[in-house]
Amino acid sequence: MTTYDADGITLEKVRDYVWEIPQEGEMNVPARVLASEDLLDEISEDKTLQQLKNATHLPGVRKYAVCMPDGHQGYGFPVGGVAGIDAENGCISPGAVGYDINCGVRMMTTNLTYADVQGREEELVDALFANVPSGLGGGGVYEGSMDDVEAILDRGMEWALEEGFAVPEDLEHCEDEGVRTDSDPSKVSKKAKDRGKNQVGSLGSGNHFLEVQRVTDVYREDVAADFGLEPDQIVVLIHCGSRGLGHQVCTDYLRDIEQAHQGLLSQLPDKELAAAPAGSQLAEDYYGAMCAAINFAWVNRQLIMHRTRQVFEKVFDRSWEEMEMDLLYDVAHNIAKKEVHEVEDGEEREVYVHRKGATRAFPAGRPEVPPAYRDVGQPILIPGSMGAGSYVLRGGEQSLSETFGSTAHGAGRLMSRTQAKQEFWGGDVQDDLREQDHVYVKAQSGATVAEEAPGVYKDVDEVVRVSDALGIGDRVARTFPVCNIKG
């Protein structure tokens, strides 16, 4: 048997790209890492493997805890981690969801080609930067009343449709049609609502971005046709989440759970995994608040898309309808959902599927997949760095059995933001991208560009290759940046 040793943790090779940490001691289930040996070398450089092993101590975790190919160290639970935890006698953990609740990605297609944009990249990136709010703090596309915030938390994209920021097709092409009906705005603190009130329609900072891209490669022509993708086409990728509101929800409930459930906390190897027992008041309250924050994030991305359509109209002097600027799909990361999955011995159970830095990847036929894609599988969007390609995939046939219907969510970081700023200079990164790759980048600060330099991330091509080889997310198309705005 082939083994891999990293800092006292031994992984056994189950088969190609599947490595297992066997169940031992207080572990409730084994842990699995889905990676090539090159990716595993990178994953093992930080605390990812220990965090994954710690996650198997959560009560009610079923089958195994899984780390995706883009995994790296997070708060308590690894980014790229997935766990299905019994919804009846298990628990729900804010740390295993993440601070930026429903940090997700949406892609908008167009009928423009790369030739339509060439020579206008600087004009376009300047217009997007001037019109799409980004960076730390407040300022959004829309600043309404507290009643608006309550409605957004309650109804998600339905609110955007009612207010004229969306068309019905936008909802039809969004995960859960852009509405978590389990949301409970009353469980979101006033402080969280205050933080969100003036951030509706804003990118924020960090790794969030708006990127204009061109389709460079198509791998499955039939699926690409169903997704509306073809070579040389211009598409737009938007990556952001629930901003300060989601962060505050996580902070509030981590504190409350740590105080109320100290008995459970004392049984866990890391207090950052603090969890509320299924059926407890705090579990129900957190789930309602988390679903409300999920709705907020979907509206946030929708308003950015609405503003992007307006910018394209001004730059290209055509209506967005003429340019066929349609939503391909919107996928959520940093989320816990009640879903029914097959666990041990063919038993089906309702579980809280925690996907922290992981993407839902349901195959064809699953009822949650929108009707437009139900025959081919759910679209999956996996961004690369500013100097690398991004990918569109579709839910693979093996995702339900291997990963609770999940795959990777991006390239995955190789180095911390602090280290990145020591290694890279923002201005140099911008110059190199423009001169070598013809990618135009604009950000609030050079430090932001340095933190997100291409060398900071894993090889997204390898991440996607492993996903495709395992059958959890099948490659459909590849894109490459044209211009990018960051916070």
Protein Blocks (a to p, Z undefined) as FASTA:
>chain_A
ZZddeehiacddfbghiacdddehjbfbdcdddddfklmmmmmmmmmlmmmmmmmmpghi
ahiacddfkbccdehiaghiacdddfklmccdfklnojbgoiacdddddfbdfklmgopl
mmmmmmmmmmmcgdehehifbdcdfklmmmmmmnmmmmmmmnopacfklmmmgghhlpaf
kbcfklpcfklmmmmmmmgoiebeajbdcdddddfbdfblmlmmmnopaehiacdddddd
ekjmlmmmmmmmmmmmmmmmmmlmmmpcbfklgccdehiaklmmmmmmmmmmmmmmmmmm
mmmmmmmmmmmmmmnopafklnopacfbdcdehiadddddddeehiacddddddehiacd
ddehiaklcfklmmnopcddddddfkbccddddddfklmmmnoopadfbeopabdfklmm
mmpcfklmmmmmmmmnopacddfbfklmmmmgfklpccfklmmmmmmmnopaccfbdcdd
fbdcdZZ
